[in-house]
Amino acid sequence: MHKKNIIWLLFVAFLPLFVMAQKNNFEIKDGAFYRNGKVTPIISGEMHYPRIPH
């Protein structure tokens, strides 16, 4: 492929990531997480695979 075709292909492939990144606003203030101006809880967990029964 020509260099221009490769650059164009990469641009088209990553374009949705750039569009999505501009729509969301994430910030931390007053001890809370805010996404697009609304309080958003962060839910997380962990799993220890040696403790899972077979």
N, CA, C and O atoms as a Tripos MOL2 file, in Angstrom:
@<TRIPOS>MOLECULE
protein
  216   215    54     0     0
PROTEIN
NO_CHARGES

@<TRIPOS>ATOM
      1 N           0.8400   -1.1850    0.0000 N.3       1 MET1
      2 CA          0.0000    0.0000    0.0000 C.3       1 MET1
      3 C           0.8790    1.2410    0.0000 C.2       1 MET1
      4 O           2.0210    1.2300    0.4580 O.2       1 MET1
      5 N           0.3200    2.2690   -0.5130 N.am      2 HIS2
      6 CA          1.0310    3.5380   -0.5120 C.3       2 HIS2
      7 C           0.9250    4.1910    0.8590 C.2       2 HIS2
      8 O           0.0070    3.8970    1.6240 O.2       2 HIS2
      9 N           1.8410    5.0510    1.1570 N.am      3 LYS3
     10 CA          1.8740    5.7090    2.4600 C.3       3 LYS3
     11 C           0.5920    6.5110    2.7190 C.2       3 LYS3
     12 O           0.0880    6.5220    3.8420 O.2       3 LYS3
     13 N           0.0690    7.1710    1.7030 N.am      4 LYS4
     14 CA         -1.1620    7.9540    1.8770 C.3       4 LYS4
     15 C          -2.3410    7.0590    2.2240 C.2       4 LYS4
     16 O          -3.1800    7.4340    3.0430 O.2       4 LYS4
     17 N          -2.4170    5.8750    1.6090 N.am      5 ASN5
     18 CA         -3.5090    4.9470    1.9070 C.3       5 ASN5
     19 C          -3.4310    4.4510    3.3400 C.2       5 ASN5
     20 O          -4.4590    4.3150    4.0040 O.2       5 ASN5
     21 N          -2.2450    4.1830    3.8200 N.am      6 ILE6
     22 CA         -2.0790    3.7060    5.1980 C.3       6 ILE6
     23 C          -2.4800    4.8000    6.1830 C.2       6 ILE6
     24 O          -3.1690    4.5290    7.1670 O.2       6 ILE6
     25 N          -2.0560    6.0240    5.9260 N.am      7 ILE7
     26 CA         -2.4220    7.1380    6.8050 C.3       7 ILE7
     27 C          -3.9300    7.3460    6.7970 C.2       7 ILE7
     28 O          -4.5240    7.5670    7.8530 O.2       7 ILE7
     29 N          -4.5430    7.2810    5.6590 N.am      8 TRP8
     30 CA         -6.0040    7.4410    5.5460 C.3       8 TRP8
     31 C          -6.7260    6.3230    6.2970 C.2       8 TRP8
     32 O          -7.7150    6.5810    6.9820 O.2       8 TRP8
     33 N          -6.2490    5.1050    6.1770 N.am      9 LEU9
     34 CA         -6.8530    3.9670    6.8720 C.3       9 LEU9
     35 C          -6.7460    4.1290    8.3850 C.2       9 LEU9
     36 O          -7.7120    3.8620    9.0990 O.2       9 LEU9
     37 N          -5.6040    4.5570    8.8780 N.am     10 LEU10
     38 CA         -5.4390    4.7900   10.3140 C.3      10 LEU10
     39 C          -6.3460    5.9160   10.8030 C.2      10 LEU10
     40 O          -6.9270    5.8240   11.8850 O.2      10 LEU10
     41 N          -6.4660    6.9660   10.0150 N.am     11 PHE11
     42 CA         -7.3420    8.0770   10.3900 C.3      11 PHE11
     43 C          -8.7860    7.6150   10.5170 C.2      11 PHE11
     44 O          -9.4610    7.9420   11.4930 O.2      11 PHE11
     45 N          -9.2570    6.8600    9.5430 N.am     12 VAL12
     46 CA        -10.6460    6.3750    9.5640 C.3      12 VAL12
     47 C         -10.8510    5.3920   10.7150 C.2      12 VAL12
     48 O         -11.9200    5.3740   11.3260 O.2      12 VAL12
     49 N          -9.8410    4.5730   11.0160 N.am     13 ALA13
     50 CA         -9.9680    3.5930   12.0830 C.3      13 ALA13
     51 C         -10.0570    4.2550   13.4580 C.2      13 ALA13
     52 O         -10.7960    3.7870   14.3230 O.2      13 ALA13
     53 N          -9.3080    5.3400   13.6660 N.am     14 PHE14
     54 CA         -9.2820    5.9870   14.9750 C.3      14 PHE14
     55 C         -10.2430    7.1640   15.1080 C.2      14 PHE14
     56 O         -10.3530    7.7360   16.1920 O.2      14 PHE14
     57 N         -10.9220    7.5330   14.0710 N.am     15 LEU15
     58 CA        -11.8540    8.6520   14.1200 C.3      15 LEU15
     59 C         -12.9430    8.4820   15.1860 C.2      15 LEU15
     60 O         -13.2220    9.4420   15.9040 O.2      15 LEU15
     61 N         -13.5690    7.3140   15.3240 N.am     16 PRO16
     62 CA        -14.5930    7.1820   16.3690 C.3      16 PRO16
     63 C         -14.0580    7.4330   17.7690 C.2      16 PRO16
     64 O         -14.7920    7.9330   18.6220 O.2      16 PRO16
     65 N         -12.8030    7.1010   18.0270 N.am     17 LEU17
     66 CA        -12.2290    7.3560   19.3500 C.3      17 LEU17
     67 C         -12.1240    8.8490   19.6310 C.2      17 LEU17
     68 O         -12.3750    9.2900   20.7530 O.2      17 LEU17
     69 N         -11.7560    9.6230   18.6260 N.am     18 PHE18
     70 CA        -11.6500   11.0600   18.8070 C.3      18 PHE18
     71 C         -13.0240   11.6870   19.0090 C.2      18 PHE18
     72 O         -13.1690   12.6050   19.8160 O.2      18 PHE18
     73 N         -14.0180   11.2130   18.3020 N.am     19 VAL19
     74 CA        -15.3730   11.7520   18.4320 C.3      19 VAL19
     75 C         -15.9340   11.4280   19.8060 C.2      19 VAL19
     76 O         -16.5420   12.2890   20.4410 O.2      19 VAL19
     77 N         -15.7420   10.1990   20.2770 N.am     20 MET20
     78 CA        -16.2400    9.8020   21.5890 C.3      20 MET20
     79 C         -15.5410   10.5700   22.7000 C.2      20 MET20
     80 O         -16.1760   10.9310   23.6900 O.2      20 MET20
     81 N         -14.2610   10.8250   22.5570 N.am     21 ALA21
     82 CA        -13.5100   11.5200   23.5940 C.3      21 ALA21
     83 C         -14.0010   12.9540   23.7680 C.2      21 ALA21
     84 O         -13.9110   13.4980   24.8690 O.2      21 ALA21
     85 N         -14.5090   13.5670   22.7320 N.am     22 GLN22
     86 CA        -14.9620   14.9450   22.8290 C.3      22 GLN22
     87 C         -16.3330   15.0610   23.4680 C.2      22 GLN22
     88 O         -16.6690   16.1300   23.9800 O.2      22 GLN22
     89 N         -17.1280   14.0260   23.4610 N.am     23 LYS23
     90 CA        -18.4920   14.0980   23.9870 C.3      23 LYS23
     91 C         -18.5390   13.9550   25.5040 C.2      23 LYS23
     92 O         -19.4640   14.4720   26.1310 O.2      23 LYS23
     93 N         -17.5780   13.2750   26.1110 N.am     24 ASN24
     94 CA        -17.6000   13.0010   27.5380 C.3      24 ASN24
     95 C         -16.6890   13.9560   28.2820 C.2      24 ASN24
     96 O         -15.5820   14.2680   27.8430 O.2      24 ASN24
     97 N         -17.1910   14.4150   29.4320 N.am     25 ASN25
     98 CA        -16.4110   15.2650   30.3090 C.3      25 ASN25
     99 C         -16.3420   14.5640   31.6560 C.2      25 ASN25
    100 O         -17.3790   14.3090   32.2680 O.2      25 ASN25
    101 N         -15.1410   14.2480   32.1310 N.am     26 PHE26
    102 CA        -14.9710   13.5470   33.3930 C.3      26 PHE26
    103 C         -14.1270   14.4020   34.3180 C.2      26 PHE26
    104 O         -13.0630   14.8880   33.9350 O.2      26 PHE26
    105 N         -14.6160   14.5840   35.5540 N.am     27 GLU27
    106 CA        -13.8550   15.3690   36.5240 C.3      27 GLU27
    107 C         -14.1130   14.8660   37.9320 C.2      27 GLU27
    108 O         -15.1080   14.1910   38.1940 O.2      27 GLU27
    109 N         -13.2120   15.2020   38.8240 N.am     28 ILE28
    110 CA        -13.3360   14.8520   40.2410 C.3      28 ILE28
    111 C         -13.3780   16.1500   41.0220 C.2      28 ILE28
    112 O         -12.4680   16.9750   40.9280 O.2      28 ILE28
    113 N         -14.4470   16.3260   41.7960 N.am     29 LYS29
    114 CA        -14.5380   17.5050   42.6550 C.3      29 LYS29
    115 C         -15.4100   17.1910   43.8540 C.2      29 LYS29
    116 O         -16.3410   16.3900   43.7680 O.2      29 LYS29
    117 N         -15.1050   17.8180   44.9550 N.am     30 ASP30
    118 CA        -15.8360   17.6270   46.2120 C.3      30 ASP30
    119 C         -15.9020   16.1580   46.6110 C.2      30 ASP30
    120 O         -16.8850   15.7350   47.2200 O.2      30 ASP30
    121 N         -14.8720   15.3660   46.2810 N.am     31 GLY31
    122 CA        -14.8360   13.9620   46.6710 C.3      31 GLY31
    123 C         -15.7430   13.0480   45.8700 C.2      31 GLY31
    124 O         -15.9850   11.9140   46.2840 O.2      31 GLY31
    125 N         -16.2490   13.5070   44.7390 N.am     32 ALA32
    126 CA        -17.1340   12.6950   43.9070 C.3      32 ALA32
    127 C         -16.6400   12.7210   42.4590 C.2      32 ALA32
    128 O         -15.9130   13.6280   42.0530 O.2      32 ALA32
    129 N         -17.0440   11.7220   41.7000 N.am     33 PHE33
    130 CA        -16.7150   11.6410   40.2790 C.3      33 PHE33
    131 C         -17.8990   12.1810   39.4770 C.2      33 PHE33
    132 O         -19.0470   11.8160   39.7270 O.2      33 PHE33
    133 N         -17.6080   13.0460   38.5210 N.am     34 TYR34
    134 CA        -18.6400   13.6400   37.6890 C.3      34 TYR34
    135 C         -18.3760   13.3050   36.2240 C.2      34 TYR34
    136 O         -17.2630   13.4830   35.7280 O.2      34 TYR34
    137 N         -19.3980   12.8230   35.5440 N.am     35 ARG35
    138 CA        -19.3220   12.5620   34.1060 C.3      35 ARG35
    139 C         -20.4240   13.3680   33.4460 C.2      35 ARG35
    140 O         -21.6070   13.1620   33.7190 O.2      35 ARG35
    141 N         -20.0360   14.2710   32.5910 N.am     36 ASN36
    142 CA        -20.9680   15.1730   31.9070 C.3      36 ASN36
    143 C         -21.8310   15.9430   32.9020 C.2      36 ASN36
    144 O         -23.0160   16.1660   32.6550 O.2      36 ASN36
    145 N         -21.2400   16.3500   34.0270 N.am     37 GLY37
    146 CA        -21.9430   17.1630   35.0090 C.3      37 GLY37
    147 C         -22.8060   16.4020   35.9960 C.2      37 GLY37
    148 O         -23.4020   17.0230   36.8760 O.2      37 GLY37
    149 N         -22.8990   15.0770   35.8870 N.am     38 LYS38
    150 CA        -23.7180   14.2840   36.8010 C.3      38 LYS38
    151 C         -22.8210   13.4020   37.6600 C.2      38 LYS38
    152 O         -21.8140   12.8760   37.1860 O.2      38 LYS38
    153 N         -23.1990   13.2450   38.9400 N.am     39 VAL39
    154 CA        -22.4280   12.3860   39.8390 C.3      39 VAL39
    155 C         -22.4980   10.9520   39.3260 C.2      39 VAL39
    156 O         -23.5790   10.4350   39.0430 O.2      39 VAL39
    157 N         -21.3290   10.3140   39.2080 N.am     40 THR40
    158 CA        -21.2430    8.9530   38.6860 C.3      40 THR40
    159 C         -20.5030    8.0700   39.6800 C.2      40 THR40
    160 O         -19.3330    8.3210   39.9660 O.2      40 THR40
    161 N         -21.1580    7.0410   40.2130 N.am     41 PRO41
    162 CA        -20.4380    6.1460   41.1280 C.3      41 PRO41
    163 C         -19.4660    5.2570   40.3570 C.2      41 PRO41
    164 O         -19.7640    4.7990   39.2540 O.2      41 PRO41
    165 N         -18.3150    5.0250   40.9490 N.am     42 ILE42
    166 CA        -17.3270    4.1220   40.3730 C.3      42 ILE42
    167 C         -17.4290    2.8070   41.1270 C.2      42 ILE42
    168 O         -17.1750    2.7560   42.3300 O.2      42 ILE42
    169 N         -17.7970    1.7520   40.4310 N.am     43 ILE43
    170 CA        -17.9710    0.4300   41.0290 C.3      43 ILE43
    171 C         -16.8230   -0.4430   40.5490 C.2      43 ILE43
    172 O         -16.5790   -0.5680   39.3490 O.2      43 ILE43
    173 N         -16.1270   -1.0410   41.4960 N.am     44 SER44
    174 CA        -14.9910   -1.8880   41.1240 C.3      44 SER44
    175 C         -14.9510   -3.1040   42.0350 C.2      44 SER44
    176 O         -15.6630   -3.1760   43.0370 O.2      44 SER44
    177 N         -14.1240   -4.0340   41.6740 N.am     45 GLY45
    178 CA        -13.9670   -5.2450   42.4670 C.3      45 GLY45
    179 C         -12.7420   -6.0040   42.0220 C.2      45 GLY45
    180 O         -12.0510   -5.6100   41.0820 O.2      45 GLY45
    181 N         -12.4840   -7.0900   42.7050 N.am     46 GLU46
    182 CA        -11.3500   -7.9250   42.3440 C.3      46 GLU46
    183 C         -11.7020   -9.3890   42.5850 C.2      46 GLU46
    184 O         -12.5790   -9.7050   43.3890 O.2      46 GLU46
    185 N         -11.0260  -10.2500   41.9000 N.am     47 MET47
    186 CA        -11.2550  -11.6780   42.0270 C.3      47 MET47
    187 C          -9.8930  -12.3700   42.1610 C.2      47 MET47
    188 O          -8.9840  -12.1350   41.3650 O.2      47 MET47
    189 N          -9.7710  -13.2210   43.1760 N.am     48 HIS48
    190 CA         -8.5350  -13.9670   43.3900 C.3      48 HIS48
    191 C          -8.7570  -15.3750   42.8560 C.2      48 HIS48
    192 O          -9.4420  -16.1850   43.4810 O.2      48 HIS48
    193 N          -8.1800  -15.6580   41.7100 N.am     49 TYR49
    194 CA         -8.4620  -16.9360   41.0580 C.3      49 TYR49
    195 C          -8.0470  -18.1490   41.8750 C.2      49 TYR49
    196 O          -8.6790  -19.1920   41.7030 O.2      49 TYR49
    197 N          -7.0300  -18.1120   42.7600 N.am     50 PRO50
    198 CA         -6.7450  -19.3060   43.5760 C.3      50 PRO50
    199 C          -7.8540  -19.6250   44.5800 C.2      50 PRO50
    200 O          -7.9400  -20.7570   45.0540 O.2      50 PRO50
    201 N          -8.6980  -18.6550   44.9110 N.am     51 ARG51
    202 CA         -9.7620  -18.8810   45.9050 C.3      51 ARG51
    203 C         -11.0550  -19.3680   45.2770 C.2      51 ARG51
    204 O         -11.9980  -19.6820   46.0040 O.2      51 ARG51
    205 N         -11.1350  -19.4410   43.9670 N.am     52 ILE52
    206 CA        -12.3440  -19.8980   43.2910 C.3      52 ILE52
    207 C         -12.3640  -21.4250   43.2900 C.2      52 ILE52
    208 O         -11.4090  -22.0490   42.8260 O.2      52 ILE52
    209 N         -13.4420  -22.0410   43.8060 N.am     53 PRO53
    210 CA        -13.5010  -23.5090   43.7960 C.3      53 PRO53
    211 C         -13.5630  -24.0600   42.3680 C.2      53 PRO53
    212 O         -14.1030  -23.4200   41.4660 O.2      53 PRO53
    213 N         -13.0220  -25.2150   42.1870 N.am     54 HIS54
    214 CA        -13.0150  -25.8280   40.8480 C.3      54 HIS54
    215 C         -14.3990  -26.2340   40.4070 C.2      54 HIS54
    216 O         -14.5660  -26.7620   39.3080 O.2      54 HIS54
@<TRIPOS>BOND
     1     1     2 1
     2     2     3 1
     3     3     4 2
     4     3     5 am
     5     5     6 1
     6     6     7 1
     7     7     8 2
     8     7     9 am
     9     9    10 1
    10    10    11 1
    11    11    12 2
    12    11    13 am
    13    13    14 1
    14    14    15 1
    15    15    16 2
    16    15    17 am
    17    17    18 1
    18    18    19 1
    19    19    20 2
    20    19    21 am
    21    21    22 1
    22    22    23 1
    23    23    24 2
    24    23    25 am
    25    25    26 1
    26    26    27 1
    27    27    28 2
    28    27    29 am
    29    29    30 1
    30    30    31 1
    31    31    32 2
    32    31    33 am
    33    33    34 1
    34    34    35 1
    35    35    36 2
    36    35    37 am
    37    37    38 1
    38    38    39 1
    39    39    40 2
    40    39    41 am
    41    41    42 1
    42    42    43 1
    43    43    44 2
    44    43    45 am
    45    45    46 1
    46    46    47 1
    47    47    48 2
    48    47    49 am
    49    49    50 1
    50    50    51 1
    51    51    52 2
    52    51    53 am
    53    53    54 1
    54    54    55 1
    55    55    56 2
    56    55    57 am
    57    57    58 1
    58    58    59 1
    59    59    60 2
    60    59    61 am
    61    61    62 1
    62    62    63 1
    63    63    64 2
    64    63    65 am
    65    65    66 1
    66    66    67 1
    67    67    68 2
    68    67    69 am
    69    69    70 1
    70    70    71 1
    71    71    72 2
    72    71    73 am
    73    73    74 1
    74    74    75 1
    75    75    76 2
    76    75    77 am
    77    77    78 1
    78    78    79 1
    79    79    80 2
    80    79    81 am
    81    81    82 1
    82    82    83 1
    83    83    84 2
    84    83    85 am
    85    85    86 1
    86    86    87 1
    87    87    88 2
    88    87    89 am
    89    89    90 1
    90    90    91 1
    91    91    92 2
    92    91    93 am
    93    93    94 1
    94    94    95 1
    95    95    96 2
    96    95    97 am
    97    97    98 1
    98    98    99 1
    99    99   100 2
   100    99   101 am
   101   101   102 1
   102   102   103 1
   103   103   104 2
   104   103   105 am
   105   105   106 1
   106   106   107 1
   107   107   108 2
   108   107   109 am
   109   109   110 1
   110   110   111 1
   111   111   112 2
   112   111   113 am
   113   113   114 1
   114   114   115 1
   115   115   116 2
   116   115   117 am
   117   117   118 1
   118   118   119 1
   119   119   120 2
   120   119   121 am
   121   121   122 1
   122   122   123 1
   123   123   124 2
   124   123   125 am
   125   125   126 1
   126   126   127 1
   127   127   128 2
   128   127   129 am
   129   129   130 1
   130   130   131 1
   131   131   132 2
   132   131   133 am
   133   133   134 1
   134   134   135 1
   135   135   136 2
   136   135   137 am
   137   137   138 1
   138   138   139 1
   139   139   140 2
   140   139   141 am
   141   141   142 1
   142   142   143 1
   143   143   144 2
   144   143   145 am
   145   145   146 1
   146   146   147 1
   147   147   148 2
   148   147   149 am
   149   149   150 1
   150   150   151 1
   151   151   152 2
   152   151   153 am
   153   153   154 1
   154   154   155 1
   155   155   156 2
   156   155   157 am
   157   157   158 1
   158   158   159 1
   159   159   160 2
   160   159   161 am
   161   161   162 1
   162   162   163 1
   163   163   164 2
   164   163   165 am
   165   165   166 1
   166   166   167 1
   167   167   168 2
   168   167   169 am
   169   169   170 1
   170   170   171 1
   171   171   172 2
   172   171   173 am
   173   173   174 1
   174   174   175 1
   175   175   176 2
   176   175   177 am
   177   177   178 1
   178   178   179 1
   179   179   180 2
   180   179   181 am
   181   181   182 1
   182   182   183 1
   183   183   184 2
   184   183   185 am
   185   185   186 1
   186   186   187 1
   187   187   188 2
   188   187   189 am
   189   189   190 1
   190   190   191 1
   191   191   192 2
   192   191   193 am
   193   193   194 1
   194   194   195 1
   195   195   196 2
   196   195   197 am
   197   197   198 1
   198   198   199 1
   199   199   200 2
   200   199   201 am
   201   201   202 1
   202   202   203 1
   203   203   204 2
   204   203   205 am
   205   205   206 1
   206   206   207 1
   207   207   208 2
   208   207   209 am
   209   209   210 1
   210   210   211 1
   211   211   212 2
   212   211   213 am
   213   213   214 1
   214   214   215 1
   215   215   216 2
@<TRIPOS>SUBSTRUCTURE
     1 MET1         2 RESIDUE 1 A MET
     2 HIS2         6 RESIDUE 1 A HIS
     3 LYS3        10 RESIDUE 1 A LYS
     4 LYS4        14 RESIDUE 1 A LYS
     5 ASN5        18 RESIDUE 1 A ASN
     6 ILE6        22 RESIDUE 1 A ILE
     7 ILE7        26 RESIDUE 1 A ILE
     8 TRP8        30 RESIDUE 1 A TRP
     9 LEU9        34 RESIDUE 1 A LEU
    10 LEU10       38 RESIDUE 1 A LEU
    11 PHE11       42 RESIDUE 1 A PHE
    12 VAL12       46 RESIDUE 1 A VAL
    13 ALA13       50 RESIDUE 1 A ALA
    14 PHE14       54 RESIDUE 1 A PHE
    15 LEU15       58 RESIDUE 1 A LEU
    16 PRO16       62 RESIDUE 1 A PRO
    17 LEU17       66 RESIDUE 1 A LEU
    18 PHE18       70 RESIDUE 1 A PHE
    19 VAL19       74 RESIDUE 1 A VAL
    20 MET20       78 RESIDUE 1 A MET
    21 ALA21       82 RESIDUE 1 A ALA
    22 GLN22       86 RESIDUE 1 A GLN
    23 LYS23       90 RESIDUE 1 A LYS
    24 ASN24       94 RESIDUE 1 A ASN
    25 ASN25       98 RESIDUE 1 A ASN
    26 PHE26      102 RESIDUE 1 A PHE
    27 GLU27      106 RESIDUE 1 A GLU
    28 ILE28      110 RESIDUE 1 A ILE
    29 LYS29      114 RESIDUE 1 A LYS
    30 ASP30      118 RESIDUE 1 A ASP
    31 GLY31      122 RESIDUE 1 A GLY
    32 ALA32      126 RESIDUE 1 A ALA
    33 PHE33      130 RESIDUE 1 A PHE
    34 TYR34      134 RESIDUE 1 A TYR
    35 ARG35      138 RESIDUE 1 A ARG
    36 ASN36      142 RESIDUE 1 A ASN
    37 GLY37      146 RESIDUE 1 A GLY
    38 LYS38      150 RESIDUE 1 A LYS
    39 VAL39      154 RESIDUE 1 A VAL
    40 THR40      158 RESIDUE 1 A THR
    41 PRO41      162 RESIDUE 1 A PRO
    42 ILE42      166 RESIDUE 1 A ILE
    43 ILE43      170 RESIDUE 1 A ILE
    44 SER44      174 RESIDUE 1 A SER
    45 GLY45      178 RESIDUE 1 A GLY
    46 GLU46      182 RESIDUE 1 A GLU
    47 MET47      186 RESIDUE 1 A MET
    48 HIS48      190 RESIDUE 1 A HIS
    49 TYR49      194 RESIDUE 1 A TYR
    50 PRO50      198 RESIDUE 1 A PRO
    51 ARG51      202 RESIDUE 1 A ARG
    52 ILE52      206 RESIDUE 1 A ILE
    53 PRO53      210 RESIDUE 1 A PRO
    54 HIS54      214 RESIDUE 1 A HIS
